[in-house]
């Protein structure tokens, strides 16, 4: 059966968020999303149907990593098939997901899973408990990220935070970076990394 995927764009850049920041990689951006975050900076409405062979042809094989991003990649019914096919081409897979959907098969296939838990400033607070549990049990291949815009987001982070998990990332919302009290955040969460969107600092997509 010929499978097609709704793709917004395929490009090469550096990873600009989280623990893998700075690593050059391929990006496959999917169109659909099950959230409509108020501060979302991605235009992923446009796109076209592509088969996996078309997708692979647009990847740079000298870059080991492929980021599956969006939109929300987990909405793709045949995502596991795509990942298996990409791995036969010797790519490592980074899944970037909003944490509202869980598929253990997909998570196990990926080399790294980045979960962006949505706080109240997104307008879509919430996450899937199974997704959170998977990350907490698999710190060697996951990170949990929360975008912070205000005290409401920090209070949300306090509710989900578990000190024994090593890979928490607080990402300042881009337009609110200069309004956050970083000294307070450091005092409350001394083991948490605070990482802005480096690709925006560098003015690359």
C-alpha positions as a Markdown table, in Angstrom:
| # | Residue | x | y | z |
|---|---|---|---|---|
| 1 | Unk | 0.0 | 0.0 | 0.0 |
| 2 | Unk | 1.3 | 3.4 | -0.9 |
| 3 | Unk | 1.3 | 5.7 | 2.1 |
| 4 | Unk | 1.2 | 9.5 | 1.9 |
| 5 | Unk | 2.0 | 12.0 | 4.6 |
| 6 | Unk | 0.8 | 15.6 | 4.9 |
| 7 | Unk | 4.0 | 17.6 | 4.9 |
| 8 | Unk | 4.4 | 21.3 | 5.4 |
| 9 | Unk | 8.1 | 21.5 | 4.7 |
| 10 | Unk | 11.4 | 19.6 | 4.7 |
| 11 | Unk | 14.6 | 21.5 | 5.5 |
| 12 | Unk | 18.0 | 21.4 | 7.1 |
| 13 | Unk | 18.9 | 23.6 | 10.1 |
| 14 | Unk | 20.2 | 23.5 | 13.6 |
| 15 | Unk | 18.1 | 22.2 | 16.4 |
| 16 | Unk | 17.1 | 25.4 | 18.3 |
| 17 | Unk | 15.3 | 24.0 | 21.4 |
| 18 | Unk | 16.0 | 21.8 | 24.3 |
| 19 | Unk | 18.9 | 19.5 | 25.2 |
| 20 | Unk | 19.9 | 18.8 | 21.5 |
| 21 | Unk | 20.3 | 22.5 | 20.8 |
| 22 | Unk | 22.9 | 23.3 | 18.2 |
| 23 | Unk | 22.9 | 19.9 | 16.5 |
| 24 | Unk | 22.5 | 20.2 | 12.7 |
| 25 | Unk | 19.7 | 18.0 | 11.4 |
| 26 | Unk | 16.9 | 17.4 | 8.9 |
| 27 | Unk | 13.5 | 18.6 | 9.8 |
| 28 | Unk | 10.2 | 17.1 | 8.6 |
| 29 | Unk | 7.4 | 19.4 | 9.5 |
| 30 | Unk | 3.9 | 18.0 | 9.5 |
| 31 | Unk | 0.8 | 20.1 | 8.9 |
| 32 | Unk | -1.9 | 19.0 | 11.3 |
| 33 | Unk | -2.1 | 19.9 | 15.0 |
| 34 | Unk | -4.6 | 19.1 | 17.7 |
| 35 | Unk | -3.7 | 22.3 | 19.6 |
| 36 | Unk | -3.9 | 26.0 | 18.7 |
| 37 | Unk | -1.5 | 27.6 | 21.1 |
| 38 | Unk | -1.8 | 31.3 | 21.6 |
| 39 | Unk | 1.9 | 32.0 | 21.2 |
| 40 | Unk | 2.6 | 29.4 | 18.5 |
| 41 | Unk | 5.1 | 30.8 | 16.0 |
| 42 | Unk | 4.7 | 28.1 | 13.3 |
| 43 | Unk | 2.6 | 28.4 | 10.2 |
| 44 | Unk | 1.9 | 24.8 | 9.4 |
| 45 | Unk | -1.5 | 25.0 | 7.6 |
| 46 | Unk | -0.1 | 24.7 | 4.0 |
| 47 | Unk | 1.4 | 21.5 | 2.7 |
| 48 | Unk | 1.2 | 18.7 | 0.3 |
| 49 | Unk | 0.8 | 14.9 | 0.3 |
| 50 | Unk | 4.1 | 13.1 | 0.0 |
| 51 | Unk | 5.2 | 9.5 | -0.2 |
| 52 | Unk | 8.1 | 8.3 | 1.9 |
| 53 | Unk | 10.4 | 8.0 | -1.1 |
| 54 | Unk | 9.8 | 11.7 | -2.0 |
| 55 | Unk | 10.5 | 12.7 | 1.6 |
| 56 | Unk | 13.7 | 10.7 | 1.8 |
| 57 | Unk | 14.9 | 12.4 | -1.5 |
| 58 | Unk | 14.7 | 15.8 | 0.2 |
| 59 | Unk | 16.8 | 14.7 | 3.2 |
| 60 | Unk | 20.5 | 15.4 | 3.6 |
| 61 | Unk | 22.0 | 12.0 | 4.3 |
| 62 | Unk | 25.2 | 13.5 | 5.8 |
| 63 | Unk | 23.1 | 14.7 | 8.7 |
| 64 | Unk | 22.5 | 11.8 | 11.0 |
| 65 | Unk | 19.4 | 13.2 | 12.7 |
| 66 | Unk | 15.8 | 13.7 | 11.4 |
| 67 | Unk | 13.4 | 15.8 | 13.6 |
| 68 | Unk | 9.8 | 14.9 | 13.2 |
| 69 | Unk | 8.0 | 18.1 | 14.2 |
| 70 | Unk | 4.9 | 20.1 | 13.4 |
| 71 | Unk | 2.2 | 20.7 | 13.9 |
| 72 | Unk | 1.8 | 17.4 | 15.7 |
| 73 | Unk | 3.6 | 14.3 | 14.2 |
| 74 | Unk | 1.6 | 11.9 | 16.3 |
| 75 | Unk | -1.5 | 12.7 | 14.3 |
| 76 | Unk | 0.0 | 10.8 | 11.3 |
| 77 | Unk | -1.7 | 7.4 | 11.2 |
| 78 | Unk | 1.4 | 5.8 | 9.6 |
| 79 | Unk | 4.1 | 7.5 | 11.6 |
| 80 | Unk | 5.6 | 4.2 | 12.8 |
| 81 | Unk | 6.0 | 3.1 | 9.2 |
| 82 | Unk | 7.8 | 6.3 | 8.3 |
| 83 | Unk | 10.2 | 6.0 | 11.3 |
| 84 | Unk | 11.0 | 2.4 | 10.4 |
| 85 | Unk | 11.7 | 3.4 | 6.8 |
| 86 | Unk | 13.9 | 6.4 | 7.9 |
| 87 | Unk | 15.9 | 4.1 | 10.2 |
| 88 | Unk | 16.6 | 1.7 | 7.3 |
| 89 | Unk | 18.4 | 4.8 | 5.7 |
| 90 | Unk | 20.5 | 5.0 | 8.9 |
| 91 | Unk | 18.8 | 8.2 | 10.3 |
| 92 | Unk | 18.3 | 8.8 | 14.0 |
| 93 | Unk | 14.9 | 10.0 | 14.9 |
| 94 | Unk | 14.0 | 12.9 | 17.2 |
| 95 | Unk | 10.2 | 13.1 | 17.8 |
| 96 | Unk | 8.9 | 16.6 | 18.9 |
| 97 | Unk | 5.4 | 16.2 | 20.3 |
| 98 | Unk | 3.1 | 18.3 | 22.4 |
| 99 | Unk | 2.5 | 15.4 | 24.9 |
| 100 | Unk | -1.2 | 15.0 | 24.4 |
| 101 | Unk | -1.0 | 11.7 | 22.4 |
| 102 | Unk | 0.7 | 8.5 | 23.4 |
| 103 | Unk | 1.7 | 5.6 | 21.2 |
| 104 | Unk | 4.3 | 3.3 | 22.8 |
| 105 | Unk | 5.3 | 1.7 | 19.5 |
| 106 | Unk | 6.2 | 5.1 | 18.1 |
| 107 | Unk | 8.0 | 6.2 | 21.2 |
| 108 | Unk | 10.1 | 3.0 | 21.3 |
| 109 | Unk | 11.1 | 3.4 | 17.7 |
| 110 | Unk | 12.5 | 6.9 | 18.2 |
| 111 | Unk | 16.0 | 7.6 | 19.4 |
| 112 | Unk | 14.9 | 10.7 | 21.4 |
| 113 | Unk | 11.5 | 12.0 | 22.3 |
| 114 | Unk | 11.0 | 15.7 | 23.2 |
| 115 | Unk | 7.7 | 16.4 | 24.9 |
| 116 | Unk | 6.4 | 20.0 | 25.1 |
| 117 | Unk | 4.0 | 20.0 | 28.0 |
| 118 | Unk | 1.5 | 22.9 | 27.5 |
| 119 | Unk | 1.0 | 25.3 | 30.4 |
| 120 | Unk | -1.9 | 27.7 | 30.8 |
| 121 | Unk | -0.4 | 30.6 | 28.6 |
| 122 | Unk | -0.8 | 28.3 | 25.6 |
| 123 | Unk | -4.5 | 28.3 | 26.0 |
| 124 | Unk | -4.3 | 24.5 | 25.8 |
| 125 | Unk | -3.1 | 23.3 | 29.2 |
| 126 | Unk | -2.8 | 19.6 | 29.6 |
| 127 | Unk | -1.0 | 16.4 | 28.7 |
| 128 | Unk | -1.4 | 12.7 | 28.4 |
| 129 | Unk | -0.5 | 10.9 | 31.6 |
| 130 | Unk | 1.0 | 7.9 | 29.7 |
| 131 | Unk | 3.3 | 10.2 | 27.8 |
| 132 | Unk | 4.5 | 11.9 | 31.0 |
| 133 | Unk | 5.0 | 8.5 | 32.6 |
| 134 | Unk | 7.0 | 7.1 | 29.7 |
| 135 | Unk | 9.4 | 10.1 | 29.8 |
| 136 | Unk | 9.9 | 9.8 | 33.5 |
| 137 | Unk | 10.7 | 6.1 | 33.2 |
| 138 | Unk | 13.1 | 6.7 | 30.2 |
| 139 | Unk | 15.3 | 9.7 | 30.9 |
| 140 | Unk | 18.1 | 8.3 | 28.7 |
| 141 | Unk | 16.0 | 9.1 | 25.6 |
| 142 | Unk | 13.5 | 11.8 | 26.5 |
| 143 | Unk | 13.2 | 15.4 | 27.7 |
| 144 | Unk | 10.2 | 17.3 | 29.2 |
| 145 | Unk | 9.9 | 20.9 | 28.2 |
| 146 | Unk | 7.6 | 23.7 | 29.3 |
| 147 | Unk | 7.3 | 27.1 | 27.7 |
| 148 | Unk | 7.0 | 29.7 | 30.4 |
| 149 | Unk | 5.4 | 33.1 | 29.8 |
| 150 | Unk | 4.2 | 34.0 | 33.3 |
| 151 | Unk | 3.6 | 32.8 | 36.9 |
| 152 | Unk | 0.7 | 30.6 | 35.7 |
| 153 | Unk | 3.1 | 28.6 | 33.6 |
| 154 | Unk | 5.6 | 28.3 | 36.5 |
| 155 | Unk | 2.8 | 27.1 | 38.8 |
| 156 | Unk | 1.9 | 24.5 | 36.2 |
| 157 | Unk | 5.5 | 23.4 | 36.1 |
| 158 | Unk | 5.6 | 23.0 | 39.8 |
| 159 | Unk | 2.6 | 20.6 | 39.6 |
| 160 | Unk | 4.2 | 18.3 | 37.1 |
| 161 | Unk | 7.9 | 18.7 | 38.2 |
| 162 | Unk | 9.6 | 15.6 | 39.7 |
| 163 | Unk | 13.1 | 16.2 | 41.0 |
| 164 | Unk | 14.4 | 12.7 | 40.2 |
| 165 | Unk | 13.9 | 13.2 | 36.5 |
| 166 | Unk | 17.1 | 14.9 | 35.1 |
| 167 | Unk | 15.9 | 16.3 | 31.7 |
| 168 | Unk | 13.5 | 19.2 | 32.5 |
| 169 | Unk | 13.8 | 22.2 | 30.3 |
| 170 | Unk | 12.1 | 25.6 | 30.8 |
| 171 | Unk | 11.9 | 27.5 | 27.6 |
| 172 | Unk | 11.1 | 31.2 | 27.9 |
| 173 | Unk | 8.4 | 32.3 | 25.6 |
| 174 | Unk | 10.1 | 34.4 | 23.0 |
| 175 | Unk | 8.3 | 37.7 | 23.5 |
| 176 | Unk | 8.3 | 37.4 | 27.3 |
| 177 | Unk | 12.0 | 36.6 | 27.9 |
| 178 | Unk | 12.9 | 39.9 | 29.4 |
| 179 | Unk | 9.9 | 39.9 | 31.8 |
| 180 | Unk | 10.7 | 36.6 | 33.6 |
| 181 | Unk | 12.4 | 36.5 | 37.0 |
| 182 | Unk | 15.3 | 34.1 | 36.3 |
| 183 | Unk | 16.8 | 34.4 | 39.8 |
| 184 | Unk | 13.6 | 33.2 | 41.3 |
| 185 | Unk | 13.4 | 30.3 | 38.9 |
| 186 | Unk | 17.0 | 29.3 | 39.7 |
| 187 | Unk | 16.3 | 29.4 | 43.4 |
| 188 | Unk | 13.2 | 27.2 | 43.1 |
| 189 | Unk | 14.5 | 24.8 | 40.4 |
| 190 | Unk | 18.4 | 24.7 | 40.6 |
| 191 | Unk | 18.6 | 21.5 | 38.6 |
| 192 | Unk | 16.4 | 22.6 | 35.7 |
| 193 | Unk | 17.9 | 23.9 | 32.4 |
| 194 | Unk | 16.6 | 27.2 | 31.1 |
| 195 | Unk | 17.1 | 27.3 | 27.4 |
| 196 | Unk | 15.7 | 29.9 | 25.0 |
| 197 | Unk | 15.0 | 29.3 | 21.3 |
| 198 | Unk | 18.5 | 29.5 | 20.0 |
| 199 | Unk | 17.5 | 29.4 | 16.4 |
| 200 | Unk | 15.7 | 32.7 | 16.9 |
| 201 | Unk | 18.7 | 34.2 | 18.6 |
| 202 | Unk | 20.8 | 33.1 | 15.6 |
| 203 | Unk | 18.1 | 34.2 | 13.2 |
| 204 | Unk | 17.8 | 30.9 | 11.4 |
| 205 | Unk | 14.7 | 28.9 | 11.0 |
